[in-house]
């Protein structure tokens, strides 16, 4: 425990940088039970009841995102692994084994794990095409259409279009219905990175914001972000699980004694892991012990608190707060300060040890970034954070 204390407590109420994770005792208990049982869940026959439990949570998540009957997915170590499997499935589905001229489309705010996945899938850096953004930091769908058309005219082969449901830098949501329509018109795989924003699909306010996600071919979701679960809890949902199977299945003679089980997936054939732990309990147990409504209430509160932060900072003439938050990330900077002065402001805030913020670069300028997402962060913590920010601005 002394070693764990030599770092940042990402589950604490003052952690307002990046995305927090974990802290639910019920999830820790689930991990203890799962590790004590130590069952293999890659092939259903080895642990059919545990695989059924995990599959049930995935099916429920598919329903929450409006995916059709028969949709499925897999739990992963995080959004990056989920994205890797999604890009691999898209590549195999749209291109087969010939990668000549393959291109996929992102924006400058798409998480870098998409480009990393493309590289691991054998594509050169030039295959990742950057679509311009609008002034409100969303994908410019008209520009995307033009870029795809120009690439086709050059003999390239577009195969994937990635939209984001809550960018890491600013929490912004791309115009998912328009992105989905473009992908359908062009025959591209439509991937949605909902690693941060996906949990808000459980809320009444979040569902309209994420409209269009139900048209995705794949959705990457990180319950270790907006469902308060431990690090290492990711999910990939897909419209058609057969696409995952086609991209990942590769059996061996040593497995010939294990037969597929009707109605249950062999997760080892749906993702990159052959040896895999039982991750389903850390999802299943908290949802059953606390109920879905408890998660919904917490997420609704975080939306409210982010709105308070935005309102208070925007009302202070010392700060520039150009974009209203879609979800719970607020970016701001000193109105009269250059980037160096804003770095000093961030340092002053974090040196106090009570709260922890991060920064990001938007349109060539440094902005401080505050994210309200821990289930331990409540109104009194946000009020204190605002006091600290204002006091640091006075010092600067």
Buried (B, 14 or more C-beta within 10 A) or exposed (E): EEEEEEEEBBBBBBBBBBBBBBBBEBBBBBBEEBEEEEBBBBBBBBBBEBBBBBBEBBBEBBEBBBBEEEBBBBBBBBBBBBBBBBBBBBBBBBBEEEBEBBBBBBBBBBBEBBBBBBBBBEBEEEBBBEBEBBEEBBBBBEBBBEBBEEBBEEEBBBBBBBBBBBBBBBBBBBBBBBBBBBBEEBEBBBBBBBBBBBBBBBBEEBBEBBBBBBBBBBBBBBBBBBBBBBBBBBBBBBBBBBBBBBBBEEEEEEBEEBEEBEEBBBBBBBBBBBEBBBBBBBBBBBBEBBEEEBBBBBBBBBBBBBBBBBEBBBEBEBBBBBBEBBBBBBBBBBEEBEBEBBBBBBEBBBEEEBBBBBBBEBEEEBBBBBBBBBBBBBEEBBBBBBEBBBEBBEEB
